[in-house]
Amino acid sequence: MTDATEADLTGGTPRPRPEGEVEKIGDRKLKPATMMMGHGYDPMLSEGALKPPIFLTSTFVFPNAAAGKRHFEGVTGKRPGGAEGLVYSRFNGPNQEILEDRLAVWEEAEDALAFSSGMSAIATLFLSMVKPGDTIVHSGPLYAATETLISRILGRFGVQWLDFPAGATREEIDTVLSKAASGNVALIYLESPANPTNALVDVEAVAASRDAIFTGDNKPPIAIDNTFLGPLWAQPLRQGADIVVYSLTKYAGGHSDLVAGGVLGTKAHINTIRLMRNTIGTICDPNTAWMLLRSLETLELRMSRAGENAAKVCEFLASHPKVEKVGYLGFLERGEDKRQADIYRRHCTGAGSTFSLYLKGGEKEAFAFLDALKIAKLAVSLGGTETLASHPAGMTHLSVAEERKQALGITDNLVRISIGVEDADDLIADFENALKAV
Ligand SMILES: *Cc1c(COP(=O)(O)O)cnc(C)c1O
């Protein structure tokens, strides 16, 4: 088989689940942390290997010609039900399918797809949903590369966009969606919490607004980038999102040793996105998928510990005389912003481990602090086992216009911190020591 173009035309569906899959004991539905050890994998199909081997193959052998034809009847939609097995590694492979099954478990999504990076997941989602003249309505700010993708790349193909601030009220969301509704809105795209403002998006309000303004076939799906809090601390499908996007590079991968992405959602949406992934080949490779399977086994352990560490570190930092403010979701309940606190209560089960630290002073003080850290590493990214610290104004957001930086609170005294799974008191000692250098 040299040409798989026909298979590109429809998504196909994943192979049937392995025999004897345990999802329940009596009436008890198993928790994701338990399912991560075995879900979607049958050792007896791999010589009894407890762990899935890494399937390094570009294509899959059909048992006979009729079976091959049957595959393609499924893949091309001649027969309903999709492909019944694996065909070609640009479409899928065993490691990726097990990963997809397990990713879906965390948010009780109908289906999931694995990608070569968070950005390839987002790009594939956009390409599968929009056409020239369509509008993407999005919350702002977004991850910088996502903003570039919408405005500078999709913009070249005639796609338009409108945005509302991440913390917008129902009325503000209504205003923007109503304005957009004069054209064809292909997608509502959210990111919560926004980086580095930490503003939470009211997904319930966005869904209610969408349902009030659009009807029937005109209703655009709501997709949300859940990289910062998911899947442990936020599950936006429950608040009315249709599609969830991940950079699995962050908490899900969790060891700062891989780059990957994921998309979760309803079968219908996932089939549309799969079609695009099959066509352009943005799937993750088997080795990365295998590493992610290992990561998911400890996801709850790692994220819980990082979350507990962050709570302790933020308590310490908030009361330090050289600190102006700590932008940490766990402090919303005691702050003045009742709306954000309300969204937090309705949408989040934890405050995460990535936050904004505003030191008293400016760049000089921030750099002195960063340069004095001994445990925390000076690097961008987040969600790894190790604590990372960076300076958004001088690094990730260096090219952002001065006015917009001010509007987003990206000031020279801002340090972004992602707390890892080290000993919390060691981390506090590191920050206390570094603050002495300020
Ligand atoms: C890192 C990140 C991305 C991009 O993911 P990659 O895996 O680097 O491609 C997208 N969204 C958010 C919120 C991120 O933090």
The ligand as a Tripos MOL2 file, in Angstrom:
@<TRIPOS>MOLECULE
LIG
   15    15     1     0     0
SMALL
NO_CHARGES

@<TRIPOS>ATOM
      1 C1          3.1660   24.9350   26.0150 C.3       1 LIG1
      2 C2          1.7870   25.3370   25.6870 C.ar      1 LIG1
      3 C3          1.2540   25.1470   24.4050 C.ar      1 LIG1
      4 C4          2.0760   24.6070   23.2550 C.3       1 LIG1
      5 O1          2.4450   23.2990   23.4690 O.3       1 LIG1
      6 P1          3.7500   22.6100   22.7950 P.3       1 LIG1
      7 O2          3.6930   21.2250   23.3250 O.co2     1 LIG1
      8 O3          4.9340   23.4070   23.2170 O.co2     1 LIG1
      9 O4          3.5490   22.6880   21.3180 O.co2     1 LIG1
     10 C5         -0.0650   25.4960   24.1900 C.ar      1 LIG1
     11 N1         -0.8250   26.0190   25.1670 N.ar      1 LIG1
     12 C6         -0.3420   26.2260   26.4060 C.ar      1 LIG1
     13 C7         -1.2270   26.8120   27.4460 C.3       1 LIG1
     14 C8          0.9680   25.8950   26.7190 C.ar      1 LIG1
     15 O5          1.4440   26.1190   27.9460 O.3       1 LIG1
@<TRIPOS>BOND
     1     1     2 1
     2     2     3 ar
     3     2    14 ar
     4     3     4 1
     5     3    10 ar
     6     4     5 1
     7     5     6 1
     8     6     7 2
     9     6     8 1
    10     6     9 1
    11    10    11 ar
    12    11    12 ar
    13    12    13 1
    14    12    14 ar
    15    14    15 1
@<TRIPOS>SUBSTRUCTURE
     1 LIG1         1 GROUP 0 **** ****
